[in-house]
Amino acid sequence: MSRSRSPRSEKPARAVAPWVRTRLRTAPWAAASLAALVLATAYLAAALPRAMDAYETEGLRHDIRTAAPRNSVLELTAEPPGLELDLPVREAGLAPAVLRKQRDEARALLPEPLRTDPEQTVHGLRTVKRVDGLDPWLPRPDGISPELVLSSPSGLKEHTALREGRLPAGTARAPEAVVTVKTAEALHLKPGSVVHVPGRVSAEPIALTVTGIVEPRSPESPYWAVEPLLRTPVLAPLVGDEIKYYWQGALLLSPTSAPAVLSTTGEPEVFFRYLPTVGHLTGRDADRLGAALDSAAGGPDLVRLRQVVGPTGALTTELDSIVDSYGSMRGAIEPVVAVAVFGIGAVAAVVLAMTGGLFVARRDSELALIRSRGASLTGIGLRLLGETSAVAVPAAALALGLAVVTVREPDGGSGGTPLLPSVLAASAVALVAMLVLPLRAVVVHRRPRLHGGRDDLLTARPSRRRTVVELTLLVLAVGAVASLRLRGTGDSGDHLVSAAPVLVGLIAAMVLVRIYPLPLRWAARPARRLRGAVGPLALARAGRTSSAGTLPLLALVLALTTAAFGGSVLAGVADARDRAALLATGADARIDGTVEWTPLPAGLTEAVRGTAGVRDVAPLQIEYGVSLPSPHSTSAQPMSSALVGVEPDSYTRLARRTGFGPFPAALLASTGKGGKEVAADTERVLPAIASPSVAERLGGEPQEVVTAAGVFRVKVVAVRSNTPALSGADFLLVNGADLTHRANTALLVTGPEGGAALRAAVRAKSDDLLVSMRTEERAGYVDSPLQSGAERMYLGAIGAGAGFAVVAVLLSLMQSAPERTTLLARLRTMGLTRAQGRRLLGLEALPQAVLAAIGGTLVGWATVPLLAPGIDLFRLALATTPGFAPLDSAPLRADPWSLVVPAIAVVLITAVAAAGQAWWAGRRGSIKELRAGDAR
C-alpha cells in the first residue's frame, strides 16, 4: 500500500504573471504602434546603405559600359621577335597558336577586380606606321599615295559576313587579305586585286592579294570601334602650303599571313585587346580598380605580363581616366547626400525619443506606484527593456529582411551588396527604440513620488546641465558652419560638416523653446479682454503644456529644416540644368549650320515662325574670329571676337526672357546705312554692345573693324557680360540691318516644346542645318546614375521627413489626449458646447505648431545662405567637370516652395488632428472621465 503525501509537504505553486506578456496583452495597440514605427524607421535605415551602394555601383558600371570602346579596352602591346633572330624563328614566334597562348596567359595575369570578356578579346599583328600603296591604279585625289594599315585581327570569320570572294588564308611568303565593303569602294579593290607595299630589306615590294570583300557584323561593337579605320577608310588632309587629301585604309590579313608584316616598313607590333566586364564590379571596387590599373600599366603586374609577351610589353588604356572621373563625381556628391542622411536620421531619432516619452507619460502613475512600493530602478528598467525588446527586435529584423529583398543590386550583377551596414543601421534603430523607454523612465522615477508637480513650459526653469549641453551644441554648430563655409563639402570623412544643417536646426529649436513662453504671455494679456472663455483658456492651456513638449518642437523644426534644405538642393540642381541648357542653346531652340558661316536658306525664318508652338524668332548673323584693333598700342597682343548682327526688337525680347544681358532696343537703333550700296562708306559708325573684354579693348571712341559682313566703325554704347547668341565667348552686338553683306546664319526660337515639327520645317528647306533643343540639351546633363540616385535620396529624405513630422504631431497630441479628454468632459458640465470644445482643442494645439512652422521656415531660410558658400552642386547638376559646361558653378539657393509648403502643411495637419481628436472625444461618453477621486 503506497503512502500518500501530506498536503502540507507540498509547496504551494507560485503564481507568476510574466511582466512582458502581461503588458503586451494589456496594451496591444501601443505595442503594435511601436512595432510599426520601428519597422518603418529600421527599413529606411537598412535600405539607405543598400540604396547608396546600388546607385554607386550602377554609376560605375554605367560609366564603363557607356564609354567609347577605344577608351575602355585594355590593350597590351609588344614588339615582335627581335631582328637578331633568324626570320624563320621570328615568324614561328607569331604563329596563331603562340599568340593565342600568350593572350590567354596574359588575361589570367590581369589583377583583380579586372575581368575581361573572352568573346571580345582580339589579338594579332599590325603596323603602327601606315605603309604606302604603290600601285598606280590606287586612287590619289591630290597625287598622294594612299596609306594602309596592315592588321591580322583574330576572329575575323566570326565578326564579318563574306560578300564577295573568300576569306584569306595565305602564308608569310604569299600573304592574303580581305577588305571591307567601304574600303573596297574607296580604294577600287576587288577579289583578286594585288596591292604592293614597300619592303623593309629588299627593294622589291611586298605583294598582298585581296581574296574577298566582307561586311562588318555589328560595326559599333568593340571589335571594329576601337580601330574604325579597319572598317571605314578616311580621306585625310595633309596640311602644308596648301591642303591636299589622300586616302587611309586597312587590309585585314589572315593570321597565317601575319608574319609577312615583318618584311614591310610599317613598324609592326603584337597586340592583345581585352574588353573589361562590369557585372561583378561594385561602387566599392572603384579604388581597387584604379590601383589594379596602375599596377598593370606600370607596376608589379606589368612585370608579370612582360614575362609572357616579352620585355617590351606595355599596357595602355583610358579606363583609369573613366574610374578617376567616377571617383571625383562620387566624392563631390557623397557629402551633399550625407547632409540629407544626417537630417533625416536626426528627425527619426527624435521621433523615437518622443515615442518613449509618450509611453512614459501614459504609464507615469503606474511606474510611480510600483516605485513607491519598493521597486528598484534596475528592476523597472530591465522589465521595460524586456517590453520594448520583445517589440523592437522582431520589427527591426523584419525591416532588415524587407530591405534586403526590396533593395537589390542593379543590373543583376554578381558583385553583391554588403549586409553589415544594413544590419548595423537596423540594429541602431532597434537599440534606440529599446533603450529610450527604460532610460526615460529611470530618469523620471529615480526618486519615489506619488504625484508629480506641474511641469509647464511657462514655469519650468532650465537646469545647469541643460545650459551646458545647449552651449556645447552651439559651439559645435558654429564650428561646423564655419568649417563648411571655408572648406566646403570636399572632405567626405568630416561628418561634423555634413551635420551642420542639423546642428543649426537643433540650436534654433532650443532657442525657440527658451522664448516659447514669451509670445504666450504677450498674447494672453489682450486675450483676457475678449468675450468668451475659449481664447484665454486655450492660451492658458498652451502655456501649461508639459516641458516635454521640447521634443515635438525639435522634431518639427528639424523636419522643416531638412525639407527646406533638401528642396533647395533639388531646386538648385534644376535651376543649374535649366540655366546651362539655356546658355548652350540661347533659347528654346537654335537653328544653325553644321559649320560656321552657313547662310540660312531663303524663307526659313517665315517657315519657322509658322510652325506650331513657335511664339517668337530672333534671326542672327554670326561671324567668328573678327580681329579687333587696339587704340592704345600698335604692339598689343592680337585679339578677336565674334560679331553678331541682330534684329533689335526680337533680340531684346529674347534677352529679357532669358535674363542674359537684356538691353533697350533703342541702344542698337539703325543708322539707316546698310546694304551693298553703302559698302564704300567705311566711316559710318555702328552702335555696339560688347562683352567686358571687348569693351576694354575698343575703348570709348569709334574703332574700325574689318569683317566679311563689311568694313565700318563701331562704338561701344553698352557692356553686357553675356548674351543669348553666344555662350562663354567675347561678342560684339550690332544692328544686322546696318551690315553691308546681310545673311542670317542662325535662328533663336522661343516656344516649341518638342523638336519634331520644327525639324520637319527645317528639313523641308535644307538638310545641312542643325536644330538644337533646350529640353534635349538639359536631358543630356543627367548622364550618370550617381546624379539620379542622389536626387532620389533627397526626394526620399524629404518624404521621410514629412512622414516623421506627421508622426511627431500625432505623438504630441496623443501624449496629452487623456488630459484633454478629461478637461473637455469637465468643461461640458459647466456649459461648454461641442463647437467651443473643438475650437478649444484646436487653439490649444496651434501655438506650438505655428511656432514650429515659423521657426522651421526661418531656420531653413537662414541655413541655405549660411551654408551656400561651402556647397557647390555642379557635379550633382551637370554630368561633366567645370570648364566643360556653360556654367562654372551651381550655387545653393533657397527655394520658397520648400520653405512655405511644409510649414503650412504642419499647421494644417495639427489643426486637422486636433479637430479629429475633439470630434472623437465628443462622440464618447464622459462617465469615465468624471469619476469621483480621479487623480487626473
Secondary structure, 3 states (H helix, E strand, C coil): CCCCCCHHHCCCCCCCCCHHHHHHHHCHHHHHHHHHHHHHHHHHHHHHHHHHHHHHHHHHHHHHHHCCHHHHCEEEEECCCCCCCCHHHHHHCCCHHHHHHHHHHHHHHCCCCCCECHHHCEEEEEECCCEECCCCCCCCCCCCCCEEEEECCCCCCCCEEEEEECCCCCCCCCCEEEEEHHHHHHHCCCCCCEEEECECCCCCCEEEEEEEEEEECCCCCHHHHCCHHHCCCEEEEECCCCCEEEEEEEEEECHHHHHHHHHECCCEEEEEEECECCCCCCHHHHHHHHHHHHHHHHCHHHHHHHHHHCCCCEEECCHHHHHHHHHHHHHHHHHHHHHHHHHHHHHHHHHHHHHHHHHHHHCHHHHHHHHHCCCCHHHHHHHHHHHHHHHHHHHHHHHHHHHHHHCCCHHHCCCCCCCHHHHHHHHHHHHHHHHHHHHHHHHHCCCCCCCCCCCECCCCCCCHHHHHHHHHHHHHHHHHHHHHHHHCCCCCCCHHHHCHHHHHHHHHHHHHHHHCHHHHHHHHHHHCCCCCCHHHHHHHHHHCCEHHHHHHHHHHHHHHHHHHHHHHHHHHHHHHHHHHHHHHHCCCEEEEECCCCCCCCCCHHHHHHCCCCCCEEEEEEEEEEEECCCCCCCCCCCCEEEEEEECHHHHHHHHHHHCCCCCCHHHHCCCCCCCHHHCCCCCCEEEEEECHHHHHHHCCCCEEEEECCEEEEEEEEEECCCECCECCCCEEEEEHHHCCCCCCCEEEEECCCCCHHHHHHHHCCCCCEEEEEHHHHHHCCCCCHHHHHHHHHHHHHHHHHHHHHHHHHHHHHHHCHHHHHHHHHHHHCCCCCHHHHHHHHHHHHHHHHHHHHHHHHHHHHHHHHHHHHHCECHHHHCCCCCCCCCCCCCECCCCHHHHHHHHHHHHHHHHHHHHHHHHHHHHCCCCCCCCCCCCC
